[in-house]
Amino acid sequence: MTPDSSKAPPDNPSERTDDDATTEEKDQALDRVIVEGTPRLHRAWYDLLATGTVAGIEVGIGVLALFLVEEATGSRLLGALAFSIAFIALRLGHSELFTEGFHVPVMVVAAKEATLLQLLRLWGGTLVGNLAGGFLVAWLIATALPDLGEVAGTSAREFTEAPFDLRTFCLAVLAGAAITLLTRMQSGTDSDVAKIVAAVGIAFVIVGAGLFHSILDSIIVFVAFHHGEPGTGMGEWLPFFAWAVLGNLVGGLLLTTMLRLVRSQERLAQWRDSRS
């Protein structure tokens, strides 16, 4: 369907009345994503960096919970449940991970409510903030809890010593797809309970399956680095990080967001036309 060219589009497509084909639930959900996501791409640099830094700290607290439970129980799956406190904090605290920028901000750009340059600025500022906050909290964990060095080193070397092959790339792709699925689920509901359930479930999948998540796994490596664990230096971390970021981008953009763009192309066209 195309918009009625005889009528001037209103300022906000989410407030107009369309026929049944464009007011179904999926289009209303897309409208919510664009309306709520647009301010994220128009924030000042200091806001981007601060929000990203807080998110890195929150993930670091989740890593602490993961290490404590895994050391006490020897179970990665129980540790994964403990780590879910990080994703819950991200949602309730309105902070932002780099990997959360593969769905909502892309939809905003596709609707022409922001530019590609603003998207790249969001990714860059959030990524720097995530790593800075994670590095800081990793130092705090290593300094305050030296007994966690062994579990941190064992976990970190799973990533820094992994080969750059199809298997590890797929682990990174799956992590990107999973975190983007989380943002889609959470943006599709107003229920905090549902958002928390989604956060726990995706945290369990990412950590329990040992997927390659660029920020989470980097903070694990940072804790081991501050403990002085072998094989966890910056030289070992950086290649892994680049590999994980690439896979996360492919998983988040191609496996989930691209399909959403195809599914919502008519509604996105209405958003674009409303600005002309």
Secondary structure as UniProt FT lines:
FT   TURN            5..6
FT   HELIX           13..15
FT   TURN            20..22
FT   HELIX           25..41
FT   HELIX           45..73
FT   HELIX           76..93
FT   HELIX           98..102
FT   HELIX           104..110
FT   TURN            111..112
FT   HELIX           116..144
FT   HELIX           146..148
FT   HELIX           149..160
FT   HELIX           166..187
FT   HELIX           192..208
FT   TURN            209..210
FT   HELIX           214..226
FT   TURN            227..228
FT   TURN            230..231
FT   HELIX           234..250
FT   HELIX           251..257
FT   HELIX           258..263
FT   HELIX           265..274
//
